Amino acid sequence: MLKSSLLLAALLLPVFSAANADDFKAGDLLVSDPWSQELPPNAPTVAAYFVVHNTGETPDRLLSAKTPVADKAELHEHVMQGALMKMQQVPSVAVPAKGDLTFAPMAYHVMLLGLKDRSVLADGKHFPLTLTFEKAGDVEVQVSVQKVPPMAPHEHKHGE
């Protein structure tokens, strides 16, 4: 009986470890589920998405992003202008105290411009993305490239 319990525990350990494999921590911030959609054949740009959880009492601010797979990484948001949805660059994004900030399609996102190596933007690959926060500093995450966007497990909340 003990032997089968140990075997079961050994088999389940990777499952429980993998549950938090896409979480990256810096200070009071936890960046979870970084992902990007597989790059379509002729697309000149691609976006990266993630959720920032702030467990602290103090707000923070995402100031910038960078990655070796692109010349530039810009913080963007989608906004309604009249009857049109437009994308625009923003200088920074607030992360509320005791709250979440979601980067998702048709919301905040990191736009990667001047792609250098399109091969790393294929389904199943990963690439590094460094997020720079005002208080927490740099957080390097591994972005998972996926053919199909994941279902959003988090409610979309935006900072100011």
Secondary structure, DSSP 8 states (H G I E B T S, - for coil): -HHHHHHHHHHHHHHHHHTTTTEEEETTEEEEEEEEE---TT-S-EEEEEEEEE-SSS-EEEEEEE-TTEEEEEEEEEEEETTEEEEEE-S-EEE-TT-EEEE-TTSBEEEEEEES-GGGGSTT-EEEEEEEETTTEEEEEEEEEESS-----S------
